[in-house]
Amino acid sequence: MLLNRLADSVTRTIEDGIERVGESLFDPVVRLGVTGLSRAGKTVFITSLVANLLERGRMPQLKAAAEGRIVSAYLQPQPDHTVPRFPYEDHIAALTGPEPYWPEGTRTISTLRLSLRVTPTGFFTGLTGPRTVHLDIVDYPGEWLLDLPLMSQGFEEWSDAAIALARGPARAPQSEAWLARLADTDAAATLEEPVARALAADFTGYLRASREAGLSSVAPGRFLMPGDLEGSPALTFSPLEKPARTPGDSLWRAFEKRYDAYRRVVVEPFFRNHFSKLDRQVVLIDALGAIHDGPRAVEDLREAMAEILTCFRPGQNSWLAPILGRRIDRILFAATKADHLHHGQHGKLAAITEALVADARSRAQFRGADTRAMSIASLRATVEQTVTRDGREIDVVRGRRMDTGAEAALFPGNLPEDPSVLLSPARQGAGDWTDAAYHVTRFAPPRLGDTRGEGLPHIRLDRAAEFLIGDRLR
């Protein structure tokens, strides 16, 4: 195993060097990873980013666009023929049709290449013509990154941690059926496939119920997104309590082997073949959804983000370090759905996001990555209003409700100036917010009409693009 990883490291270094030489001689490529946990809005982010780079009328904070240096932008065939193409055309049609709807979320990895013809700045402006910069966008589920800790944990260690988490107060309602079956299972008994399938099914059900309850830590990630591995032994296992005896034909030994296969066949290839090639990364965070779901959801999100962000700062002894041939040098933490709040609260949302990822962010900066947190809306679904109630003015947002389709003006609650007002009770295990209530209503996409020449309405997507790729368009 170690020799294989050393060989992979050498191969990756050589391939990375060849790629960089090629990029210096020909057209440069920026590989942008887009991830986030379920409900964070990855699909809409990518669709709106591409639409607004193709039609740059709403991108004043992207300097290359504001200065008129982007001569043209166009989609290209993707260079990797083994990865599905991000279906941009389908998604933009869903968002801009006469009856717009939110497109289906990310289920697997996909890529898209957008090429930008850019006039360079500085000394070379008058000496050379426009050059082409390729933006390769890689879309992948954030749940896949939650599998990272599995690579440094054996089956016994992982089982103990997973069972302890399931027995905690935040997971009790969701884990009851699986824990009951686990208590009735003899892990030392001879493997029987019906028993194995039942345990795996209940464990998967527990993970799915946890996600639906607004919780974020739902590893192993592929259990909820199995793809072509559905029903395979690599996805037919669950944590077990280790028995005193573990015969070679026991359920424990079988699950231990399947767990190792999952790490070897599912987890490690993703990091080697895709993650290791990224230059820039945006991590989308549904902080408002977690706040709506309560303190336990906020703490679960904080812990999940800490796990995810270990991918961006592996230590020298990490299994991941040898296969990361290139370093991600810019990371954006973006709290989505800023359009659900009046702009007066956007700074508070960004501060809460900063606090949620503070520890991991500081370590990423220590390793040389430039990081930033901001609040955004990839597609603005609301407009702002000020209404008078009981003699006082209240700032609200108005949009079409998803459940009824009717226009509604809503006030979701006031976020605190100090993020610790939320994070402290969350860390202490509070069951609910004591001083305030926060509500998030799902809005339908706006009816946009003709957007040619303008792109899609958004909040700070141009600032996000400037941070992520602006320096590569000079």
Secondary structure, DSSP 8 states (H G I E B T S, - for coil): -HHHHHHHHHHHHHHHHHHHHHHHHS--EEEEEEEESTTS-HHHHHHHHHHHHHS-TT-TTSHHHHTT-EEEEEEE--S-TTS-B--HHHHHHHHHSSS--------S-EEEEEEEEE---GGGGGTS--EEEEEEEEE--HHHHTTGGGGG--HHHHHHHHHHHHTSTTTHHHHHHHHHHHHT--TTSB--HHHHHHHHHHHHHHHHHHHHTT-----SGGGTS-GGGTTSGGGS-------S---TTBHHHHHHHHHHHIIIIIIHHHHHHTGGG-SEEEEEE-HHHHHHH-HHHHHHHHHHHHHHHGGGS--TTSTTGGG--S---EEEEEE--GGGS-GGGHHHHHHHHHHHTHHHHHHHHHTT-EEEEEE-BSS---EEEEEEETTEEEEEEEEEBTTT--EEEE------SSTHHHHHHHHTT-SS-SS-------B--------TTT----BSHHHHHHHHHGGGG-
